[in-house]
């Protein structure tokens, strides 16, 4: 299994409406032709922050010597805490973030990520292979031809309001072979001490 569904769901119609009204009209930040979006939680409170390459994705107090070494080998650099709501984080989107906080996930670097139609991300890891690192995903707008590919397996995550955890220290990529752009709410989280566990 690539994605672990959580006992956590949101109102997909309200979330999609918020994204279509307040997020998509803004100019996205692009990391590549296929990949980019808007920050929901950033280090300076603006939606454009948090998209430059080489972020350290593990909070400073959680980093062991091995993790620091692995991050340095990946070319990562020190970063601030990405926990400040941006101009798109209001209304129902803010309610979603607050619910995730209440469950003990400690969300940070939350973003609405757009994967362009007909394209794919590069193969990558988001932390060193030997360190546990997960992201919470809530698919908002997608199609049946979008999927995650990890270690020879692939899985489509439908936009039903369901939240998922994915381990992103494994080599993976995201593919969109469909006719429309894919939008997910994605954030770095701590899942070991939260109230909501994967089944």
N, C-alpha and C positions, 0 to 999 in steps of 0.2 A: 504494500500500500504506500503510495506517495504522499497523500494528504490524509491527515487524521481529522475527521469531522468532530467538532466540539458540540457539547450540549449548549449551544449558544446560537441563536438566530435573531435576525433583525428584519424589519419591514422593508423588503426589497423595493417596493413601489415608492416609499418615501425616500429611501436612499438614492434610487435612480433619479427621482425628481430633483433632489438637491444637487446632484452631480450635473444633470443636464441644465439646470437653471443658473447655478452659481460657480461651477468649476469649468466645464467644457468651453464656455465663451471666453475664458481667460487664455492668454498665450501660454502654451505649455513650455516647460523646460525640456530640451531634448538631449539625451546622452548619445543617441545614434539615430539613424534613419528609422529604426523600428521602435525605439524605446524612449520613454520620457513621461512627464506628467507634472503634478502639482503637490507640494508638501502640505500636509494637514497639521503636523507637528514639526517644528523646525527649531534651530538654535537661536534664531533672531526674530521669529514671529512672522516671517514673510514666506509666501508659498514658493518662491524661487530658490530658497536656501535648502541645502541638503541633497543636491543633485550632482555636485562635482565628484569626480572619481577619487577613489582611495580613502573613503571614510573608514574610520575605525568603528565597527558595528557592535562592539562589546563594551559595556560601561566600564569606566576606568577602575572602579572598585572591584569588579568581577574578573579582571584580567590577571592570569597567572603569568609567571615568567615564560612558560611554554607558549601561551597564547600570544603574548607580546612578541616573542621571537617569530612565531608563525605569521602574525600580522605584518611584521616588518619584511619578512620574506615575500609577502604578497604585494608589497609596495604601499601598504596602508599608512596613514599618518594620524597623529593625535587629533581628536575632534572634541567639540563641545557636546553638551547634552541636547538632544533633539526632542524637547518636551513642551515647547511653547506653542499654543494654538496660533494658527495663521488666519489670514483674512477669509479663508474659505471654511474655517472650522467654527460653524455656528449652526443654529437650527438643529435639524435631525442628525447631521453629521457629528455635531458636538455631543448630542445625546448618546450616539454610538460609542464615541471615545470615552465618555464618562462611564458608561456601562462596563466597558472593557476594564477601566481602571478599578471599578468597584469589585470586580472579580479577582483582583490581585495580579493581573498580567503586567502591570507597569509599562504601558505602551510608550514607544519613542520612535522617532523618525517615521511617523505615519505618513503615507503618501497615497494619492490616487495615481496609479500607474496605468498608462496607456500603452498597449502593444498594437502597433499599426497593422491593418489588414494585409494579409499576404506575406508577412515578414516574421522573423524569429529573433530572439536574443542570441547572443553568443553563448557557447558553453562556458560555465564559470562556477566558482564557489564563492559564497558570501562570507565565509570565515574559514580558518584553517581546518583541514579535514579531521584532525584529532580533537577539535573543540566542539561541544554541543552548541548548536545555534539554530533557533527556530524563528519563523515569521508567521504571523497570523494573517490570513487572507480572507476577504469577503468579496466574492465575485459580484460585480454590479451590472455590467453589460458584457455579454460574451456570446459566443455561438458554438455550435457543436464541433467545429473544426479548430477550436483552441484547446491546447493541452500543455501540461508540464511533462517534460521528459527527464527522467533521472535514472542513471545506471541501467539503461536498456529497457526501462518500463515507461509507460506514458499513461496519463490520466486527465480527463476533462473535468473541470469543476463548474457545475451549472450555477447560474445566478438565481438562487432561490432565497437568499437571505442567510444561508448557512455559513458559519465561520469554520475555517480549517486551520490546522497547524501544519507547516511544512518544515522539514529539516533542510536548511540551505547550506550546510557545510559539506554536502555531497555535490558532486559534479552534476549540473543540471542546466536546462535551458527551457524557455517558454516559446511556443510556436502558435502562430495565428494564421491558419490557412483559409480562414473564412472571409466573407464579403464585408465585414464591418470591424472597426477597431474594438479592441477588448479593454475594459476598464475594471481594475480591482482596487479595493482598499487594502493596503499592505502595510504592516508595521512590525518592527522588532519588538519582541515580548519576552518576558520570563514566564515559563510555564510550570516550573517545578513546585512553586508554593502558592499557586492560584487555586481558587475555589472551583473552577470549571476545568475538568480534565477531559482529555480525549477518551472516548469509549474503548 
